[in-house]
Structures are given as C-alpha cells and as structure tokens.
Amino acid sequence: MGAFTNLPVTPAEAGVYGAAVSVPGQGEIAGNSRSRVTEKLALSRKSRMTAKPPATIKSEDAMEYVPYLLTAYAIFAMAVMSPGPNFLAVTSASMTVSRRAGLGIALGIGTGTICWSTMTVLGLTAILAASEEVAIALRWIGGGYLIYMGFMALRSAYKSRGQGLEVPVSDARADRPLWRYVRRGLLVQMSNPKAALFWFSIMSIVLRPDAPGWVGLAIVLGTTTFSFGWHLALAWFFSTEAVMRVYRRAYRAIQGVMGTAFVLLGGRMIAN
C-alpha cells in the first residue's frame, strides 16, 4: 500500500472498524485483522484526497447568453415568416396539389434547416475560436446582409401596390409518394444561395470564441423546431382558400414591417 499502509490509526477510526484494532497482541488473527483495517483506512483516505468535486454549471454564465439566443431566434423567425422561396414552395403545393404535398415540402424544408444550422455551428465555432478578427468581419457581413434583406422587403412592399401574391401552379400530381415532396422541400432549402450568409449573420451574434457547446446546440434545436412548426402550419392553413385571401390583403403590410425590422436589426448588429 506504500506510504498509506504505515499511517497510525486513531481511536475514532478504530472504533468504526472494530475492536481488533484496539486490542493488540492477539496473535496472528489480530495482526491480520489490524492489517486489513489499516489497508481500508489507507484506501479511504486516498480516495478522499484524490476525489474531484462534481462539476457545476453557474447560472449566471448560462444567463449571459440568453439575450443573444433570443435575438438570434427573433431574426430567424422573421426571416422564416417573411415570404420567400420556402414560403411559396409550401403554399403553392398546399393550394394547387394537396395538403399532403404541402406537408411533405414543409418536412423537407425543416430537414434543410437542420443541415444548415448544424453545418454553420460546426464551421463558425472553429473559425471564431481561431480568430477574433473573423468574428468582427462576420458581424459586418451579417449586418450588411440583414440591411440588404430589409431594403428588398421594403421595395417589394412598395412595388406590390394593387397587386396580389403570385403563386405558381405546381405540375406535380397529388398521387406522388410523400418522399418526393420531402425531397423537393429539401432542395429548395439547400439550394438557396443566400441561406449560408444568412446563417452566418445569425451565428455571429451568438457564437463568441468562448461560447460553450450548449449555445450552438440551443441554436440548432430552437431554429429547427420553429422551422418545422411554421412550415407545417403554413401547409395546413394555406390549403384553404379563405386563409390565402386574407394573406393577399395583408401582404404589403407584412413586407413593410419585416423590411423595417431587418434594417434596424442589421444596423444594431454593426453598431455593437
């Protein structure tokens, strides 16, 4: 047992492990008993000396990232809810083919969100950990892109005066397998050239060089959950003509609100 086997036994410890320790001179049996008790004490002391305290998560450290996460969620929600390729893909399939087709495309878009968010978290985590300058550059790029999206939305609202929402008619058949619509939604989501830069703009808000791993996981889970929920809801509601008529009447107002919000968020990102 090394140095621990020669440690003296205190009266209190002897009382815990039995009277064989406090009654010496009982021959071989007492000696063996004392040896075993000494070894137990040595192991107990060694385990107490080498034991590590359990890891704890400081609540103040977790709360530090909550405002950044909420900001990222808000930006993502406004982007997803704003009419675009994903929106038109779901609504057109729901109205011109079937509700089932719209739900399939919504599932594909949600799957694409998992891919984009996971790839961006993994990539930006490594980049930000290596260079603070890159993080600053991404904030400028991301903020500029959000401002660009805002101006595009405002321009669309201005040009849509007196016009309705144009929804292309799908040539798909309603009897096609569900997986084909899932594949179509995934292709629409992954083939958007602006998606990567938009994800960079979101992640640059939250993923600082010292950000713990759970922050990236929270981004992936939060955005994926919202993406699935929103697009599935679109497929469900826009399969009725009544809801589509309401949206056509509010299209210009929605574009104006979203455009203004994107400009303000982009300017705040650059300023901070």
LUMZA-81218 format. One record per atom (N, C-alpha, C, O): x, y, z. Coordinates in steps of 0.001 Angstrom, whole numbers, plus 500000, padded with zeros to 6 digits. Each point is the difference from the previous one (the first is absolute). Layout:
// LUMZA-81218
XYZ/...
END
This chain:
// LUMZA-81218
500813498782500000/499187501218500000/500838501255500000/499441501095499936/501852498804500131/500869501172499956/499968500744501300/499954499406501077/500072501949498812/500072500839501188/498729499969500807/500017500335501184/498867499266498204/498736500013500716/499879498840500973/499193500077500926/501576498845498905/499857498838500877/500605500221501370/499678499272500939/501197501720499198/500659500255501280/499340501125500781/500546500457501004/498286499996498551/499349501088500707/499473499506501337/499478498888500068/500641501906501009/499453499592501296/498489500006499974/499386500753499243/500028498426501564/498555499873500088/499528500758501225/500462499749501113/498629501168498683/499487500794501111/498960499209500764/499417499061499459/500338501308501805/498987499281500784/498626500052499353/499257499019500041/500398502116499361/498677500095499370/499874499042498848/498967499352499826/502120500553499360/499964499088498865/499986498555500468/499357499143499394/501356500598501687/500002498640500525/498617499591500460/499583498858499806/499702502081500805/498660499672500445/499069499679498857/499087499188500147/501139501457498684/499154499749498844/500252498636499424/499054499319499607/502216500247500326/500358498765499315/500063498785500925/500248498893499521/499538501271501775/499895498823500863/501037499985501094/500976500749499960/498806498385501027/500873499939501171/501316499341499708/500923500112500808/499215499197498064/501262499321499706/501135500978499891/501160499624500167/498536501610499560/501066500985499875/500495500436501357/501196500240500165/497930499870500807/500385500539501304/500472498921500964/500366500306501135/499631498423498426/500461498921500884/501191499327499338/499822499032499261/501395501459500987/501180499413499371/500414498707500696/499515499670501083/501390499615498267/500599498823500607/499128498786500002/500189499149500870/498875500696498237/499132498838499944/500484498990498973/499214499185499518/502027500855500152/500552499001499096/499804500370498548/499825501163499635/500212497799499556/499963500200498545/498649500534499549/499930500786499054/498974498789501624/498670500437499581/499839501492500208/499509500710499123/500909499765502054/499895501430500271/500880500804499074/499606501077499552/501605498411500147/500890500724499090/499418500113498612/500057501064499383/499376497833500111/499389500054498668/498810500953499980/499801500742499039/499413499228502030/498847500897500063/500436501448500005/499409500843499326/501646499443501451/500509501376500039/500527500413498642/499806501143499586/500855497951499713/500534500325498677/498883500328499021/500112500943499218/498807498278500825/498883500256499085/499329501337500303/499633500745499091/500212499545502196/499385501271500372/500866501169499559/499489501011499519/501842498847500647/500909501067499588/499916500240498499/500022501145499549/499883497776499679/499883500144498549/498696500705499624/499984500829499091/498926498845501602/498737500674499724/500087501489500290/499509500828499233/501130499502501898/500152501408500340/500844500730498970/499700501137499633/501366498200499899/500867500628499006/499253500256498703/500128501073499411/499091497949500139/499225500181498773/498962501098500160/499776500789499082/499588499261502091/498993501030500234/500613501386499973/499436500922499411/501746499231501240/500667501301500009/500471500392498607/499907501161499604/500597497862499665/500488500296498655/498865500445499083/500170500919499199/498669498430500918/498863500377499159/499501501396500344/499574500746499117/500480499617502191/499579501343500374/500965501048499495/499594501113499665/501688498540500278/501001500960499549/499947500210498496/500251501105499520/499422497840499724/500035500087498533/498646500280499392/499919500229498794/499011499764501987/498671500218499433/499863501437499524/500464500934500654/498874499230498168/499778501317499427/498576500442500299/499074499190499959/500751502077500337/498637500479500262/499164499926498738/500535500179498906/498164499562501210/499149499913498812/499946501317499257/499980501075500598/499994498815498048/499957501192499166/498637500675500128/498958499344500017/501078501955500070/498770500764500121/499937501036498891/501024500493499526/497751499828500069/499772501010498979/499484501254500691/498953499971500647/501759501098499220/499608501244500619/498826500595499237/500046500156498779/498903500174501961/498806500536499352/500279501346499356/499409500333498973/501502500457501633/500287501298499409/500713499868498663/499827500848499124/500985498086500700/500652499776498715/498985499638498930/500113500447498858/498891498743501501/498971499628499029/499134501198499632/499662500185498831/499975500630502157/499145501152499732/500692501034499128/499333500817499365/501988499161500594/500727500965499180/499656499860498524/500005500988499266/499696497794500296/499745499759498584/498521500051499646/499658499922498820/499461500205502153/498569500008499708/499606501159499087/499261499761499045/501186501491501184/499622501078499073/500476499753498578/499293500325499046/501904499101500796/500498499714498657/499152498923499321/499700500094498809/499918498888501955/499164498944499435/498632500542499591/499493499659498931/499916501170501899/498694500560499671/500080500883498762/499089499985499171/501989500785500693/500176500826498807/500131499143498751/499398500296498969/501394498640501127/500157499101498858/498680499335499632/499674499874498820/499569499702502184/498694499394499729/499065500999499316/499266499639499080/500763501611501368/499115501011499415/500352500257498537/499114500097499151/502187500012500557/500422500218498614/499589498822499130/499485500185498897/500741498614501597/499645498816499221/498493499930499775/499549499680498900/499675500617502136/498544499924499868/499488500987498962/499137499657499192/501385501564500822/499555500985499022/500397499598498588/499245500213499052/501943499205500811/500435499559498676/499137498858499485/499633499977498825/500044499080502044/499189498855499583/498573500433499680/499400499498499050/500056501423501726/498622500426499796/499849500948498822/498899500165499475/502193500461500106/499931500899498856/499859499194498714/500693498997499834/498432501411499253/499809499242498754/501285499887499196/500717500984499816/499564497838499718/501196499717499223/499849498677499283/498884499499499859/502225499918499680/499919498716499278/499358498887500815/499174499250499479/501194500635501787/499404498947500831/498498500209500179/499207499061499924/500431502183500313/498585500325500189/499192499651498752/498949499365500090/501545501051498754/499272499737498765/499948498515499680/499000499518499468/502067499749500849/500009498558499726/498929499281500807/499303499130499478/500566501233501799/499008499337500854/498585500403499612/499128499146499839/500645502157500010/498639500464499725/499510499559498624/498836499631499843/502048500408499164/499567499604498658/499639498521499952/499000499622499389/501814499536501257/499684498567500025/498722499733500782/499208499138499620/500587501595501469/498801499783500814/498735500377499247/498974499332500131/501095501745499074/498795500483499326/499769499328498652/498857499722499636/502205500018499627/499820499495498643/500082498485499898/499548499430499008/501027499893502011/500103498539499954/499131499395501099/498919499478499726/501551500591501506/499238499449501122/500669500418501295/501146500450500006/498132499397501084/500580500272501313/501157499044500281/501002500393500597/498862498376498981/501062499006500195/501286500423499295/501090499827500547/498797500718498261/501183500469499282/500662501156500739/501225500056500108/497963500864500398/500562501115500753/500695499553501271/501053500533500352/498370498492500341/500639499482501211/501322499317499673/500959500115500764/499103499179498117/501256499363499604/501093501017499722/501140499817500429/498526501254498859/500988501043499732/500420500680501299/501170500343500167/497896499853500744/500342500593501298/500987499127500763/500923500518500628/498900498177499327/500947499096500659/501377500092499357/501014499952500696/499032500179497994/501283500143499324/500707501292500362/501217500014500182/498030501073499923/500594501280500385/500527499936501428/501084500509500286/498161498872500607/500487499843501374/501262499170500071/500896500297500790/499187498661498389/501223499194499951/501172500829499494/501120499862500491/498623500994498531/501052500895499524/500473500966501065/501179500353500044/497906500081500817/500392500868501111/500956499285500943/500954500600500496/498794498118499754/500933499227500826/501384499993499362/501005500186500687/499046499600498005/501294499946499303/500720501336500072/501180500049500348/498120501044499324/500638501313500000/500475500391501399/501131500458500166/498018499367500828/500370500428501349/501161499178500543/500901500549500635/499089498149499125/501085499153500502/501318500334499320/501025500131500670/498962500008498013/501232500331499281/500538501356500421/501210500173500147/497903500780500046/500450501338500373/500564500024501407/501018500646500247/498338498659500679/500518499944501371/501384499373500022/500903500532500645/499279498376498679/501299499326500001/501064500852499331/501127500076500490/498540500564498406/500988500806499294/500366501269500731/501181500320500134/497830500408500339/500286501268500656/500659499812501350/500783500847500429/498918498069500241/500650499752501285/501505499914499826/500748500580500787/499703498711498204/501436499873499753/500607501322499557/501101500346500429/498197500402498716/500546501258499491/500107501035501111/501027500665500143/497908499468500641/500019501001501060/501015499668501080/500583500898500607/499630497809499633/500993499606500994/501406500345499546/500891500170500832/499323499938497866/501341500266499480/500264501482499786/501151500428500091/497838500358499630/500245501396499635/498853500880500462/498848499791499620/501474501183501194/499010500995500402/499705500967498863/498892500527499905/502102499711499223/499801500887498860/498936499458499053/499212500758499435/500776497920500399/498987499389499135/498613500217500578/499048500245499259/500831499667502054/498700500217500633/499498501421499747/498817500210499733/502092500760500353/499607501390499734/499583500172498548/499016500678499704/501739498702499389/499656500088498582/498636499384499718/499229500528499198/500475498356501461/498711499356499791/498853500872500502/498911499991499426/501333500754501633/498950500887500488/499679501085498972/498837500352499804/502195500172499544/499775501003498965/499308499386498790/499074500587499440/501376498241500167/499369499337498853/498556499636500322/499094500246499204/500703499166501973/498649499610500376/499073501189500163/498853499958499555/501636501113501083/499170501189500151/499660500637498667/498871500436499779/502122499615499326/499744500547498672/498986499184499228/499173500544499269/500896498139500899/499049499143499291/498584500176500539/499040499998499228/500821500152502083/498672500236500565/499418501330499516/498805500093499718/502038500929500188/499528501283499478/499574499855498543/498992500568499579/501784498667499658/499640499747498599/498645499296499907/499166500366499171/500616498629501674/498713499303500000/498862500949500368/498896499900499463/501383501014501450/498976500958500388/499606500918498862/498814500237499770/502178500282499513/499699500875498869/499265499247498891/499117500557499349/501247498172500436/499313499208498986/498536499774500379/499116500045499144/500636499713502141/498620499814500445/499199501290499870/498838499975499592/501779501149500753/499310501279499870/499709500321498536/498934500524499675/502005499165499454/499775500232498569/498872499122499470/499181500433499189/500795498306501294/498926499102499590/498642500508500470/499010499899499276/500945500648501939/498743500551500499/499562501201499173/498809500180499744/502146500639499841/499670501185499198/499505499612498609/499046500587499490/501602498426499902/499630499595498644/498718499179499957/499398499847498937/500179499621502210/498823499133500013/498700500766500161/498961499395500261/501072501914499592/498775500783500113/498995499582498927/500282500050498803/498552499542501657/498954499607499073/500181498630499393/499237499614499114/501766499631501346/500244498673499449/499765498948501072/500155500280501188/499478498533498411/499846498879500914/501256499159500026/500928500225499223/499097498822501659/501134499085500111/499931498971498881/499014499272499884/502023500664499298/500034499069498888/500542498663500480/501135499914500470/498067499067499413/500384498664500425/500056499112498777/498974499805499349/502199499640500306/500096499165498813/499216498711500154/499891499445501094/499568500090497794/499239498761500000/500961498834499850/500810499971499073/499099499061501845/500886498849499978/499506498986498986/498793499832499822/502146499482499502/499647498977499026/500066498601500607/499896499003499286/500278500925502039/500102498694500650/498626499368500134/498989500697500089/500982498000499924/498748499262500181/499794499709501480/500953499801500754/497803500180499634/499683499809501415/500274498589500474/500091499755501203/500044499302497854/500203498607500399/501472499619500097/500313498821500169/500579502122499732/501420499687500108/500354499627501437/499316500426500931/501755498775499267/500405499620501366/500382501224500827/500449501014499465/499365498873501841/500295501121500884/501472500376499958/500341501179500098/500543497825499756/501426500291500055/500437500910498859/501007500696500129/498261499319498759/500363500897498905/499775501462500382/500777500876499620/498181499372501115/499760501367500460/500992500393501090/500427501152500073/499934497890500767/501039500275500996/501310500349499304/500694500933500406/499637498334498567/501225500285499247/499944501368499343/500995500725499984/497849499633499475/499870501316499366/500205501114501017/500694500979499725/498701498873501455/500193501018501024/501449500113500448/500496501100500245/500185497755499863/501411500021500381/500844500699498945/500912500754500339/498797499007498388/500750500648498924/499756501504499984/500926500778499772/497841499632500468/499706501432500048/500786500674501117/500548501086499810/499507498284501334/500700500576501147/501509500034499799/500639501009500297/499936497905499204/501454499909499892/500558500716498773/501193500297499957/497974499984499050/500494500640498775/499900501514500038/500344500665499023/499194499888502079/499897501452500123/501390500587500219/500598499743501045/499946501039498010/501372500511500158/500151500994501141/501114500238500468/497778500348499988/500072500976501089/499920499351501376/500208500667501014/499493498044499030/499789499344501292/501270499969500839/499956500259501203/501188499423498163/501249499891500759/500363501322500663/500352500031501179/499563501058498066/500350501300500561/499017500411501084/500386500633500983/498356499013498844/499023500319501041/500299499243501284/499902500562501091/500463498163498787/500353499225501193/501256500558500653/500104500009501227/500845500454497978/501185500636500571/499602501224500818/500545500238501077/498503500538498407/499591501204500719/499351499659501336/500171500736500972/499089498162499090/499389499591501268/501057499502500972/500022500409501161/500848498716498374/500977499393500892/501029501004500501/500516499854501108/499788501159498092/500980500985500449/499495500795501192/500796500609500714/497901499396499512/499454500696501167/500258499207501272/500290500579501047/499606498112498868/499992499153501189/501340499340500258/500468499981501139/500162499474497823/501181499157500194/501260500839500137/500696500263499020/499585500146502193/501257500674500291/501099498951500169/499701498816500156/501576501606499815/501077499010500121/499929499168501272/500429498847499999/499040501711501089/499947499264501265/498620499400500273/499718499587501125/499431500362497868/498651499468500205/500047498500500260/500694499279499284/498584500234501722/499971498552500269/499236499254498918/499280500598499200/500889498088500789/499385499192498960/498487500001500031/499365499836498958/500035500345502226/498543499945500083/499341501158499276/498825499908499645/501904501190500125/499413501134499287/499709499623498548/498921500285499481/502054499068499867/499770499543498637/498874498989499917/499198500029499067/500744499072501914/498924499010500022/498643500676500169/499014499581499395/500937501461501425/498742500724500191/499552500677498713/498804500064499715/502153500444499504/499658500618498721/499413498964499056/498972500243499368/501681498598500534/499528498949499086/498597499541500390/499117499913499146/500674499795502128/498702499496500450/498902501056499869/498890499701499558/501429501532500827/498989501048499954/499558500343498589/498803500068499720/502162500150499384/499651500359498626/499328498844499269/499075500215499217/501382498566501032/499389498839499343/498554499820500446/499122499740499178/500633500396502116/498635499861500507/499074501039499391/498878499685499603/501593501556500323/499159501059499428/499779499772498512/498896500213499499/502140499358499790/499872499771498556/498969498921499704/499127500181499152/500977498699501548/499013498933499799/498588500497500338/499064499805499225/500797500828501924/498676500436500426/499371501012499062/498819499897499668/501974501090499900/499455501054499147/499597499468498631/498899500288499530/501962498950499828/499699499538498646/498898498942499989/499217499937499053/500715499240501978/498883499064500093/498681500748500204/498967499606499457/501073501470501326/498796500809500185/499585500670498696/498811500089499694/502173500385499537/499682500594498702/499303498996499094/498987500308499372/501568498491500570/499400498973499147/498570499690500428/499137499736499163/500623500298502116/498660499681500489/499006501118499687/498917499750499470/501461501481500863/499058501103499869/499836500475498559/498903500381499592/502193499597499632/499895500521498644/499417498995499020/499951500260498798/499616498615501698/499245499094499147/498529500404499930/499201499365499312/500455501704501413/498646500562499913/500070501353499297/500892500802500277/498201499441498845/499996501235499217/499703501223500859/500473501095499696/498761498738501358/499639501141500840/501238500642500623/500123501225500019/500796497950500492/501216500527500612/500863500690498952/500612501029500287/499445498429498514/500810500598498950/499479501379499614/500795500889499695/497928499304500311/499443501317499676/500387501033501062/500292501152499679/499706498428501580/500392500918501072/501457500406499849/500338501174500154/500526497864499544/501416500326499864/500238500933498816/500840500896500092/498461498923498828/500178500880498848/499685501447500361/500676500923499546/498313499263501258/499647501366500393/501045500607500939/500183501218500002/500507497957500798/500981500505500969/501436499893499508/500925500305500753/499285499277498022/501357499745499511/500882501238500083/501132499924500478/498360501212499062/500811501214499970/500375500452501409/501137500406500236/497926499529500692/500292500402501377/501042499083500634/500890500471500707/499006498228499045/500970499056500567/501392500275499456/500972499992500756/499136500250497951/501306500294499413/500590501287500571/501204500077500244/497955500928499967/500501501255500552/500518499848501421/501052500542500339/498220498726500491/500430499789501388/501288499186500049/500926500348500733/499139498580498498/501192499163499989/501213500764499476/501096499876500546/498712500908498404/501121500757499449/500564500994500995/501217500120500140/497906500594500553/500465500958501006/500742499301501132/501028500490500467/498460498378499972/500649499265501085/501382499505499591/500936500065500796/499205499444497978/501306499525499548/501021501134499939/501157499816500378/498420501348499149/500922501141499935/500467500391501399/501189500242500210/497898499821500738/500363500373501369/500920498960500640/500976500362500657/498725498359499158/500841498954500577/501384499984499362/500997499802500693/499075500403497997/501304500044499342/500845501165500479/501199499848500233/498176501322499917/500742501147500514/500469499793501427/501101500416500360/498077498949500452/500401499728501384/501155499009500048/500904500134500824/499067498874498295/501088499025499982/501335500667499666/501014499711500635/498986501172498378/501241500681499623/500450500947501107/501192500084500295/497873500624500316/500350500966501046/500574499316501227/500861500568500673/498683498224499634/500482499293501187/501193499116499711/500515499343500904/
END
